Amino acid sequence: MTSNDQCGLIGIAYLPHGTMLLDPDRGDLPILAKSLHSTCMQISTQIAELNPDLLLLLTPHGLNVHHSINIYQPGISNCYANGNAQWNGQWTDYSVDVDLDSEASKELYLYLKERLSNVQGMLSFAGLSTPLRWGEVVPLYFALHELARRNQNVKNNELKQISMRSKPKVVIIAQPGRGVTSTVEYIVIRLDWLIRYVLAEEKERFYEEQQPNLIKFGQSIRSWCDQSSKRILLVISGDQAHTHAWSSQLPQLYQPDPSCFSRFPQSGTEQADLFDEMIQNWLTGKRSQSNNNLYQLDEDLLVNQAGKIEKQAISCGYAGSLTLQGVMKNDFIQNRIEHSSQPIDSSAHWILTNFSACCPTYYGMLAALFLRNNK
């Protein structure tokens, strides 16, 4: 698989950002979250062995530009990003502090501007720092945990504050917000049903246009990475369907916000389980493996099947999945989770080494790691 002298894109980690995964020792933790925490830690160990120079993080919950891809602080030297994983007043003791890569962010910004129409660069706080929240902190915590633990020589359960300087540096990209602005949505409420229908159609068209744009974005990310002299790990932050059934017996901390009660019932939507199953099958090749256990990411399954029900399932990870489709377009993948006894196939571009999915509460989560195969 990947050797330490290989450059370009060496691995892809698809990581959840549910804060409940951070502390497996919480007494009120939904039981399914513990196994996913374990998988995230296994992925962290593999990332440490990869020894990346650069982490490229895609986040759906960052400082989003409404219709554009947003690269944090391109070309700003001595810039850092930090924050904690606060959610409902909990997990504030888990934090991440990383250096942003000035040179790489500027190169990527200029590269994407030549190829895509919807790319912006954000300069926040006079270029001094950038705030992070759970959508960045949780996946960065897992991606960097083992590297930081080895540097600080501490036990796993003792490390809650991740601080990385120099290597690996980080480039952060916020995926575009989708739909119409809150102002338009506010006006829509006051319009008659015909205008409401027209604007809903416009919102639907925008949503469908995002799919090929994000796939093209993924292809551009891949081509930029593969011409780099750095060892790059792509980290995709995203959770799955947010409309699963949930129990009122769970602590309120793990229940959806009351504002969601009118959007989907406590019993969940029929699309939630189906959407998550489709994404898991798409990622692992369960429906498309050939006799030699090689598969390609199934664009039809992701776009035309999962995409048709995502609006009811509500997944913040869907934009990242579309981007990954572009990154790995036409590549062959070998699933080593279900077929670990088989030798690595030299025809495979990627090896799926870790995968776990669960739904501990109203939203689904998954974690996966793909390693570049250089054999």
GITADA-V142306 format. One record per backbone hydrogen bond with DSSP energy under -1.0 kcal/mol. CO is the residue of the C=O (numbers start at 1). NH is the residue of the N-H. E is the energy in kcal/mol with one decimal. If there is no record, write none. Layout:
BEGIN
co=[CO:CO]
nh=[NH:NH]
e=[E:E]
END
This chain:
BEGIN
co=[3:8:10:11:12:13:14:15:18:19:23:26:30:31:32:33:34:35:36:37:38:39:40:41:42:43:44:45:46:47:53:54:55:56:57:58:59:62:65:69:70:71:73:79:80:81:82:83:87:90:91:94:95:96:97:98:99:101:102:102:103:104:105:106:107:108:109:110:112:112:118:120:122:124:125:128:130:133:133:134:136:137:138:139:140:141:144:145:146:147:148:149:149:155:156:160:162:165:169:170:171:172:173:174:181:182:183:184:185:187:188:192:193:194:195:196:197:198:199:200:201:202:203:204:205:206:209:210:211:212:213:214:215:216:217:218:219:220:221:222:225:230:231:231:232:233:234:235:236:239:241:243:247:251:252:257:258:260:260:265:266:271:272:273:274:275:276:277:278:279:280:281:285:285:290:293:294:295:298:299:300:300:301:306:309:309:310:313:314:317:318:319:320:321:322:323:324:326:328:332:332:333:334:339:345:349:350:351:352:354:356:358:362:364:365:367:368:369:369:370:371]
nh=[6:232:372:234:370:236:368:238:21:22:26:29:33:34:36:37:38:39:40:41:42:43:44:45:46:47:48:49:50:51:169:233:171:235:173:237:175:64:177:120:174:122:76:100:130:98:132:96:90:87:94:85:162:83:164:81:170:105:75:106:107:108:109:110:111:112:113:114:115:116:69:71:73:127:128:80:82:136:137:138:140:141:142:143:144:145:148:149:150:151:152:153:154:158:159:95:97:167:55:101:57:72:59:70:185:186:187:188:189:190:191:196:197:198:199:200:201:202:203:204:205:206:207:208:209:210:213:214:215:216:217:218:219:220:221:222:223:224:225:226:228:8:53:54:10:56:13:58:15:317:364:269:250:254:255:260:261:263:264:268:246:275:276:277:278:279:280:281:282:283:284:285:288:289:293:335:290:333:302:303:304:305:306:309:312:313:314:242:242:321:322:323:324:325:326:327:328:329:331:349:350:295:352:342:348:373:334:371:336:369:367:365:244:240:358:356:14:353:354:12:351]
e=[-1.6:-3.1:-2.3:-2.4:-2.7:-2.9:-2.2:-1.9:-1.8:-1.9:-1.2:-1.2:-1.6:-1.2:-1.1:-2.1:-1.9:-1.8:-2.3:-2.1:-2.1:-2.4:-1.9:-1.9:-1.9:-2.4:-2.0:-1.6:-1.5:-1.4:-1.7:-2.6:-2.7:-3.0:-3.0:-2.5:-2.5:-1.5:-1.5:-3.2:-2.9:-2.5:-1.6:-2.5:-1.3:-2.7:-1.8:-2.3:-1.7:-2.0:-1.2:-2.2:-2.8:-1.7:-2.4:-2.6:-2.1:-2.3:-1.3:-1.8:-2.4:-2.6:-2.2:-2.5:-2.3:-2.8:-2.2:-1.2:-1.1:-2.8:-3.4:-2.6:-2.8:-1.5:-2.0:-1.0:-1.9:-1.8:-3.3:-1.7:-2.1:-2.6:-2.0:-2.6:-2.3:-1.2:-2.8:-2.8:-2.4:-1.9:-2.3:-1.7:-1.2:-1.4:-1.2:-1.9:-2.3:-2.5:-2.6:-2.2:-2.9:-2.5:-2.5:-2.4:-2.3:-2.1:-2.0:-2.7:-1.3:-1.5:-1.5:-2.2:-2.1:-2.1:-2.5:-2.0:-2.0:-1.9:-2.4:-2.1:-2.3:-2.2:-2.1:-2.3:-2.2:-1.5:-1.4:-2.7:-1.8:-2.4:-2.2:-2.1:-1.9:-2.1:-2.4:-2.2:-2.2:-2.2:-2.5:-2.5:-1.7:-2.8:-2.3:-2.1:-2.6:-2.8:-3.1:-2.7:-2.7:-1.9:-2.2:-2.4:-1.3:-2.3:-1.6:-2.8:-1.4:-1.7:-1.6:-2.0:-2.1:-3.0:-2.3:-2.2:-2.2:-2.4:-2.4:-2.5:-2.7:-2.4:-2.2:-1.5:-1.1:-1.2:-2.0:-1.2:-1.9:-2.9:-2.0:-3.1:-1.1:-1.2:-2.8:-1.0:-1.1:-2.4:-3.9:-1.8:-1.8:-1.9:-2.4:-2.0:-2.3:-2.0:-1.4:-2.2:-2.4:-1.0:-2.2:-2.3:-1.8:-2.0:-2.8:-1.3:-1.6:-2.5:-2.4:-2.5:-1.9:-2.0:-2.6:-2.8:-2.5:-2.6:-2.4:-2.0:-2.5:-2.1:-1.1:-2.5:-2.5]
END
